[in-house]
Amino acid sequence: MLVTVLVVLRWVARAMADALQRGKTTESARFWTGQAINLGFARLLLLGFLSIWFDDPTRP
C-alpha cells in the first residue's frame, strides 16, 4: 500500500513539475527537478520501510 501511494504521488508531482516548467526552463533544469523529486520520494519510501521494521524507536 505504501509503495503504491508513493508511486502515485511521485507521478503526480512529476506531472505538476513538468506542467509548471513547460516552455520556461531548460532541459537541464527539468532533468534536475525530476531527480530531486525522485530522491525525495526514495527517502520517503526508505523512512516508510524503516518505520515498519522499527515500530518503536525509543526501545533499546
Biopython code that builds the backbone (N, CA, C, O; Angstrom):
import numpy as np
from Bio.PDB.StructureBuilder import StructureBuilder

atoms = [
    (1, "MET", "N", (0.825, -1.182, 0.000)),
    (1, "MET", "CA", (0.000, 0.000, 0.000)),
    (1, "MET", "C", (0.883, 1.265, 0.000)),
    (1, "MET", "O", (0.642, 2.197, -0.767)),
    (2, "LEU", "N", (1.892, 1.280, 0.858)),
    (2, "LEU", "CA", (2.792, 2.426, 0.941)),
    (2, "LEU", "C", (3.476, 2.682, -0.394)),
    (2, "LEU", "O", (3.557, 3.825, -0.844)),
    (3, "VAL", "N", (3.957, 1.644, -1.016)),
    (3, "VAL", "CA", (4.661, 1.789, -2.291)),
    (3, "VAL", "C", (3.721, 2.344, -3.358)),
    (3, "VAL", "O", (4.098, 3.232, -4.123)),
    (4, "THR", "N", (2.515, 1.828, -3.405)),
    (4, "THR", "CA", (1.538, 2.277, -4.396)),
    (4, "THR", "C", (1.205, 3.758, -4.215)),
    (4, "THR", "O", (1.150, 4.509, -5.188)),
    (5, "VAL", "N", (0.988, 4.168, -2.982)),
    (5, "VAL", "CA", (0.663, 5.568, -2.705)),
    (5, "VAL", "C", (1.826, 6.473, -3.100)),
    (5, "VAL", "O", (1.624, 7.515, -3.722)),
    (6, "LEU", "N", (3.040, 6.074, -2.738)),
    (6, "LEU", "CA", (4.197, 6.899, -3.076)),
    (6, "LEU", "C", (4.446, 6.956, -4.582)),
    (6, "LEU", "O", (4.842, 8.000, -5.100)),
    (7, "VAL", "N", (4.223, 5.866, -5.281)),
    (7, "VAL", "CA", (4.402, 5.873, -6.738)),
    (7, "VAL", "C", (3.389, 6.813, -7.390)),
    (7, "VAL", "O", (3.736, 7.564, -8.301)),
    (8, "VAL", "N", (2.163, 6.773, -6.936)),
    (8, "VAL", "CA", (1.137, 7.660, -7.498)),
    (8, "VAL", "C", (1.461, 9.119, -7.174)),
    (8, "VAL", "O", (1.356, 9.983, -8.045)),
    (9, "LEU", "N", (1.855, 9.400, -5.929)),
    (9, "LEU", "CA", (2.217, 10.766, -5.558)),
    (9, "LEU", "C", (3.420, 11.268, -6.345)),
    (9, "LEU", "O", (3.464, 12.436, -6.733)),
    (10, "ARG", "N", (4.393, 10.400, -6.582)),
    (10, "ARG", "CA", (5.569, 10.770, -7.373)),
    (10, "ARG", "C", (5.165, 11.104, -8.799)),
    (10, "ARG", "O", (5.653, 12.071, -9.383)),
    (11, "TRP", "N", (4.275, 10.300, -9.352)),
    (11, "TRP", "CA", (3.802, 10.534, -10.713)),
    (11, "TRP", "C", (3.083, 11.886, -10.802)),
    (11, "TRP", "O", (3.278, 12.637, -11.758)),
    (12, "VAL", "N", (2.261, 12.184, -9.810)),
    (12, "VAL", "CA", (1.542, 13.459, -9.786)),
    (12, "VAL", "C", (2.524, 14.623, -9.646)),
    (12, "VAL", "O", (2.388, 15.639, -10.328)),
    (13, "ALA", "N", (3.509, 14.472, -8.765)),
    (13, "ALA", "CA", (4.498, 15.539, -8.569)),
    (13, "ALA", "C", (5.296, 15.783, -9.847)),
    (13, "ALA", "O", (5.557, 16.931, -10.204)),
    (14, "ARG", "N", (5.683, 14.712, -10.535)),
    (14, "ARG", "CA", (6.427, 14.882, -11.796)),
    (14, "ARG", "C", (5.563, 15.563, -12.854)),
    (14, "ARG", "O", (6.043, 16.428, -13.587)),
    (15, "ALA", "N", (4.298, 15.178, -12.933)),
    (15, "ALA", "CA", (3.395, 15.784, -13.917)),
    (15, "ALA", "C", (3.191, 17.264, -13.626)),
    (15, "ALA", "O", (3.172, 18.083, -14.545)),
    (16, "MET", "N", (3.039, 17.612, -12.350)),
    (16, "MET", "CA", (2.867, 19.015, -11.982)),
    (16, "MET", "C", (4.134, 19.815, -12.278)),
    (16, "MET", "O", (4.051, 20.932, -12.789)),
    (17, "ALA", "N", (5.288, 19.265, -11.968)),
    (17, "ALA", "CA", (6.550, 19.953, -12.239)),
    (17, "ALA", "C", (6.735, 20.154, -13.734)),
    (17, "ALA", "O", (7.167, 21.224, -14.164)),
    (18, "ASP", "N", (6.416, 19.146, -14.530)),
    (18, "ASP", "CA", (6.537, 19.275, -15.985)),
    (18, "ASP", "C", (5.583, 20.341, -16.520)),
    (18, "ASP", "O", (5.946, 21.125, -17.397)),
    (19, "ALA", "N", (4.368, 20.364, -15.988)),
    (19, "ALA", "CA", (3.388, 21.347, -16.450)),
    (19, "ALA", "C", (3.815, 22.767, -16.084)),
    (19, "ALA", "O", (3.626, 23.696, -16.869)),
    (20, "LEU", "N", (4.390, 22.935, -14.892)),
    (20, "LEU", "CA", (4.816, 24.262, -14.463)),
    (20, "LEU", "C", (6.051, 24.748, -15.207)),
    (20, "LEU", "O", (6.230, 25.951, -15.395)),
    (21, "GLN", "N", (6.904, 23.821, -15.630)),
    (21, "GLN", "CA", (8.157, 24.199, -16.270)),
    (21, "GLN", "C", (8.090, 24.200, -17.792)),
    (21, "GLN", "O", (9.031, 24.654, -18.443)),
    (22, "ARG", "N", (7.026, 23.714, -18.363)),
    (22, "ARG", "CA", (6.943, 23.584, -19.814)),
    (22, "ARG", "C", (7.168, 24.923, -20.505)),
    (22, "ARG", "O", (6.430, 25.885, -20.292)),
    (23, "GLY", "N", (8.197, 24.962, -21.333)),
    (23, "GLY", "CA", (8.494, 26.151, -22.115)),
    (23, "GLY", "C", (9.205, 27.263, -21.368)),
    (23, "GLY", "O", (9.554, 28.279, -21.970)),
    (24, "LYS", "N", (9.427, 27.101, -20.082)),
    (24, "LYS", "CA", (10.025, 28.174, -19.293)),
    (24, "LYS", "C", (11.467, 27.894, -18.902)),
    (24, "LYS", "O", (12.230, 28.827, -18.653)),
    (25, "THR", "N", (11.847, 26.638, -18.846)),
    (25, "THR", "CA", (13.183, 26.300, -18.352)),
    (25, "THR", "C", (13.917, 25.434, -19.369)),
    (25, "THR", "O", (13.348, 24.967, -20.356)),
    (26, "THR", "N", (15.185, 25.242, -19.091)),
    (26, "THR", "CA", (15.999, 24.407, -19.966)),
    (26, "THR", "C", (15.755, 22.937, -19.662)),
    (26, "THR", "O", (15.164, 22.585, -18.641)),
    (27, "GLU", "N", (16.215, 22.097, -20.559)),
    (27, "GLU", "CA", (16.088, 20.659, -20.378)),
    (27, "GLU", "C", (16.865, 20.196, -19.153)),
    (27, "GLU", "O", (16.452, 19.262, -18.465)),
    (28, "SER", "N", (17.981, 20.846, -18.884)),
    (28, "SER", "CA", (18.789, 20.507, -17.713)),
    (28, "SER", "C", (18.020, 20.776, -16.417)),
    (28, "SER", "O", (18.060, 19.964, -15.493)),
    (29, "ALA", "N", (17.326, 21.905, -16.348)),
    (29, "ALA", "CA", (16.551, 22.229, -15.151)),
    (29, "ALA", "C", (15.421, 21.233, -14.950)),
    (29, "ALA", "O", (15.131, 20.841, -13.819)),
    (30, "ARG", "N", (14.785, 20.822, -16.033)),
    (30, "ARG", "CA", (13.710, 19.831, -15.929)),
    (30, "ARG", "C", (14.256, 18.492, -15.456)),
    (30, "ARG", "O", (13.614, 17.805, -14.662)),
    (31, "PHE", "N", (15.436, 18.117, -15.938)),
    (31, "PHE", "CA", (16.064, 16.871, -15.521)),
    (31, "PHE", "C", (16.351, 16.887, -14.030)),
    (31, "PHE", "O", (16.030, 15.929, -13.327)),
    (32, "TRP", "N", (16.956, 17.972, -13.536)),
    (32, "TRP", "CA", (17.340, 18.041, -12.130)),
    (32, "TRP", "C", (16.125, 18.171, -11.219)),
    (32, "TRP", "O", (16.159, 17.701, -10.081)),
    (33, "THR", "N", (15.066, 18.791, -11.690)),
    (33, "THR", "CA", (13.834, 18.832, -10.913)),
    (33, "THR", "C", (13.277, 17.424, -10.753)),
    (33, "THR", "O", (12.843, 17.039, -9.667)),
    (34, "GLY", "N", (13.292, 16.663, -11.833)),
    (34, "GLY", "CA", (12.836, 15.274, -11.761)),
    (34, "GLY", "C", (13.701, 14.440, -10.827)),
    (34, "GLY", "O", (13.191, 13.594, -10.092)),
    (35, "GLN", "N", (15.000, 14.677, -10.854)),
    (35, "GLN", "CA", (15.903, 13.941, -9.966)),
    (35, "GLN", "C", (15.620, 14.276, -8.505)),
    (35, "GLN", "O", (15.642, 13.391, -7.649)),
    (36, "ALA", "N", (15.358, 15.536, -8.221)),
    (36, "ALA", "CA", (15.057, 15.946, -6.850)),
    (36, "ALA", "C", (13.755, 15.300, -6.367)),
    (36, "ALA", "O", (13.661, 14.860, -5.221)),
    (37, "ILE", "N", (12.765, 15.248, -7.241)),
    (37, "ILE", "CA", (11.501, 14.602, -6.887)),
    (37, "ILE", "C", (11.730, 13.120, -6.618)),
    (37, "ILE", "O", (11.235, 12.588, -5.624)),
    (38, "ASN", "N", (12.472, 12.453, -7.489)),
    (38, "ASN", "CA", (12.748, 11.035, -7.294)),
    (38, "ASN", "C", (13.505, 10.778, -5.996)),
    (38, "ASN", "O", (13.196, 9.827, -5.277)),
    (39, "LEU", "N", (14.485, 11.608, -5.693)),
    (39, "LEU", "CA", (15.266, 11.447, -4.472)),
    (39, "LEU", "C", (14.401, 11.663, -3.232)),
    (39, "LEU", "O", (14.512, 10.922, -2.255)),
    (40, "GLY", "N", (13.558, 12.658, -3.276)),
    (40, "GLY", "CA", (12.659, 12.914, -2.146)),
    (40, "GLY", "C", (11.729, 11.746, -1.879)),
    (40, "GLY", "O", (11.525, 11.358, -0.728)),
    (41, "PHE", "N", (11.166, 11.188, -2.934)),
    (41, "PHE", "CA", (10.267, 10.062, -2.738)),
    (41, "PHE", "C", (11.006, 8.788, -2.358)),
    (41, "PHE", "O", (10.441, 7.937, -1.671)),
    (42, "ALA", "N", (12.235, 8.636, -2.783)),
    (42, "ALA", "CA", (13.049, 7.497, -2.344)),
    (42, "ALA", "C", (13.302, 7.590, -0.846)),
    (42, "ALA", "O", (13.267, 6.580, -0.143)),
    (43, "ARG", "N", (13.556, 8.796, -0.356)),
    (43, "ARG", "CA", (13.745, 8.988, 1.086)),
    (43, "ARG", "C", (12.469, 8.674, 1.850)),
    (43, "ARG", "O", (12.521, 8.037, 2.902)),
    (44, "LEU", "N", (11.328, 9.109, 1.336)),
    (44, "LEU", "CA", (10.056, 8.799, 1.989)),
    (44, "LEU", "C", (9.807, 7.292, 2.019)),
    (44, "LEU", "O", (9.321, 6.757, 3.016)),
    (45, "LEU", "N", (10.139, 6.620, 0.934)),
    (45, "LEU", "CA", (9.973, 5.175, 0.880)),
    (45, "LEU", "C", (10.872, 4.489, 1.905)),
    (45, "LEU", "O", (10.438, 3.567, 2.594)),
    (46, "LEU", "N", (12.112, 4.932, 2.005)),
    (46, "LEU", "CA", (13.042, 4.375, 2.982)),
    (46, "LEU", "C", (12.535, 4.604, 4.410)),
    (46, "LEU", "O", (12.565, 3.692, 5.236)),
    (47, "LEU", "N", (12.073, 5.814, 4.693)),
    (47, "LEU", "CA", (11.527, 6.097, 6.024)),
    (47, "LEU", "C", (10.289, 5.246, 6.305)),
    (47, "LEU", "O", (10.089, 4.794, 7.432)),
    (48, "GLY", "N", (9.476, 5.032, 5.304)),
    (48, "GLY", "CA", (8.301, 4.182, 5.474)),
    (48, "GLY", "C", (8.681, 2.751, 5.796)),
    (48, "GLY", "O", (8.082, 2.140, 6.681)),
    (49, "PHE", "N", (9.664, 2.205, 5.097)),
    (49, "PHE", "CA", (10.119, 0.847, 5.376)),
    (49, "PHE", "C", (10.760, 0.744, 6.749)),
    (49, "PHE", "O", (10.550, -0.237, 7.463)),
    (50, "LEU", "N", (11.541, 1.750, 7.122)),
    (50, "LEU", "CA", (12.165, 1.736, 8.438)),
    (50, "LEU", "C", (11.119, 1.805, 9.549)),
    (50, "LEU", "O", (11.276, 1.166, 10.589)),
    (51, "SER", "N", (10.066, 2.566, 9.336)),
    (51, "SER", "CA", (9.020, 2.650, 10.350)),
    (51, "SER", "C", (8.270, 1.330, 10.493)),
    (51, "SER", "O", (7.725, 1.043, 11.559)),
    (52, "ILE", "N", (8.235, 0.537, 9.451)),
    (52, "ILE", "CA", (7.602, -0.786, 9.541)),
    (52, "ILE", "C", (8.499, -1.726, 10.330)),
    (52, "ILE", "O", (8.017, -2.457, 11.195)),
    (53, "TRP", "N", (9.797, -1.717, 10.043)),
    (53, "TRP", "CA", (10.726, -2.633, 10.705)),
    (53, "TRP", "C", (10.993, -2.243, 12.142)),
    (53, "TRP", "O", (11.104, -3.110, 13.008)),
    (54, "PHE", "N", (11.099, -0.951, 12.409)),
    (54, "PHE", "CA", (11.398, -0.461, 13.759)),
    (54, "PHE", "C", (10.207, 0.325, 14.248)),
    (54, "PHE", "O", (10.199, 1.555, 14.184)),
    (55, "ASP", "N", (9.197, -0.374, 14.738)),
    (55, "ASP", "CA", (7.945, 0.290, 15.096)),
    (55, "ASP", "C", (8.019, 1.085, 16.388)),
    (55, "ASP", "O", (7.159, 1.935, 16.615)),
    (56, "ASP", "N", (9.012, 0.849, 17.254)),
    (56, "ASP", "CA", (9.167, 1.617, 18.483)),
    (56, "ASP", "C", (10.609, 2.102, 18.595)),
    (56, "ASP", "O", (11.447, 1.394, 19.153)),
    (57, "PRO", "N", (10.921, 3.304, 18.074)),
    (57, "PRO", "CA", (12.315, 3.768, 18.066)),
    (57, "PRO", "C", (12.864, 4.085, 19.451)),
    (57, "PRO", "O", (14.079, 4.211, 19.601)),
    (58, "THR", "N", (12.011, 4.219, 20.477)),
    (58, "THR", "CA", (12.514, 4.516, 21.807)),
    (58, "THR", "C", (12.988, 3.264, 22.530)),
    (58, "THR", "O", (13.664, 3.357, 23.555)),
    (59, "ARG", "N", (12.646, 2.119, 22.014)),
    (59, "ARG", "CA", (13.059, 0.859, 22.641)),
    (59, "ARG", "C", (14.530, 0.582, 22.314)),
    (59, "ARG", "O", (14.935, 0.690, 21.156)),
    (60, "PRO", "N", (15.337, 0.225, 23.328)),
    (60, "PRO", "CA", (16.770, -0.026, 23.066)),
    (60, "PRO", "C", (17.026, -1.312, 22.318)),
    (60, "PRO", "O", (18.177, -1.642, 22.034)),
]
sb = StructureBuilder()
sb.init_structure("model")
sb.init_model(0)
sb.init_chain("A")
sb.init_seg("    ")
for serial, (resi, resn, name, xyz) in enumerate(atoms, 1):
    if name == "N":
        sb.init_residue(resn, " ", resi, " ")
    sb.init_atom(name, np.array(xyz, "f"), 0.0, 1.0, " ", f" {name:<3s}", serial, name[0])
structure = sb.get_structure()
